Amino acid sequence: MSQTSEQFVETLVERWRLMGNQAYRGGNLRKAEEYYTSGLNCASSHGALRSCLGAVVLCYSDRALTRMSLGRMREAIEDCMKASTIDPKFLKVEVTSGSCYLALGEIDDAGKCFMKCF
């Protein structure tokens, strides 16, 4: 994939994410989740996951928050783990994971997530 096409895919992923953010702010959580998923699918279908890691991490993080808001904690945790695997220094997903674990009553796992932030 050329640099230009990689940049194009990254731009598309970011657009999907921004549309997801707008839907989220508007309270349309299911549509937001669709948009974030479309962004992730766009990156993977073009083989561009490596070239637009920042946008992909943000899509996973934003989709995790959306899924958390929808009460789907396990799916949110999965998204957080994917984002953390890509960028271990992006600690926002550790806070989100910890909050999900707390909501599930899994205090030990929540504590492990929060401790990564220190």
Secondary structure as UniProt FT lines:
FT   HELIX           3..25
FT   TURN            26..27
FT   HELIX           29..45
FT   TURN            46..47
FT   TURN            49..52
FT   HELIX           53..69
FT   TURN            70..71
FT   HELIX           73..86
FT   TURN            88..89
FT   HELIX           92..103
FT   TURN            104..105
FT   HELIX           107..115
FT   TURN            116..117
//
